[in-house]
């Protein structure tokens, strides 16, 4: 595994989780607001994670992108109590669990990226 391997694993998993988040409005039959929230946030996080996968940008730029992902994850965690449309517990817990898992993967990927940059 290359030195960037953990980073690729973390952000690759985030993209896969975002695919799940993107389709959950149809699988779990979300209401309109909750469905749009999941779809839009999934698309934005997936795009940011894909950027982290392919980018050779400076460490500062990559840190900013990681923080944007974490902010969106925080939104996923709190949005069921702010937005209407999360009528079922499965919708709420899906949003909370996905938000926490993506945030943890982002922190792991960012930490691995920092270690790679420090060793370079």
RAZI-V899890 format. One record per backbone hydrogen bond with DSSP energy under -0.5 kcal/mol. CO is the residue of the C=O (numbers start at 0). NH is the residue of the N-H. If there is no record, write none. Layout:
{{CO & NH} {CO & NH}}
This chain:
{{1 & 4} {3 & 7} {4 & 8} {5 & 9} {6 & 10} {7 & 11} {8 & 12} {9 & 13} {10 & 14} {11 & 15} {12 & 16} {13 & 17} {14 & 18} {15 & 19} {16 & 20} {17 & 21} {18 & 22} {19 & 23} {22 & 25} {22 & 26} {23 & 27} {24 & 29} {30 & 34} {31 & 35} {32 & 36} {33 & 37} {34 & 38} {35 & 39} {36 & 40} {37 & 41} {38 & 42} {39 & 43} {40 & 44} {41 & 45} {42 & 46} {43 & 47} {44 & 48} {45 & 49} {46 & 50} {47 & 51} {48 & 52} {49 & 53} {50 & 54} {57 & 61} {58 & 62} {59 & 63} {60 & 64} {61 & 65} {62 & 66} {63 & 67} {64 & 68} {65 & 69} {66 & 70} {67 & 71} {68 & 72} {69 & 73} {70 & 74} {71 & 75} {72 & 76} {73 & 77} {74 & 78} {75 & 79} {77 & 80} {77 & 81} {78 & 81} {78 & 82} {84 & 30} {84 & 86} {87 & 91} {88 & 92} {89 & 93} {90 & 94} {91 & 95} {92 & 96} {93 & 97} {94 & 98} {95 & 99} {96 & 100} {97 & 101} {98 & 102} {99 & 103} {100 & 104} {101 & 105} {102 & 106} {103 & 107} {104 & 108} {105 & 109} {106 & 110} {107 & 111} {108 & 112} {109 & 113} {110 & 114} {111 & 115} {112 & 116} {113 & 117} {114 & 118} {115 & 119}}
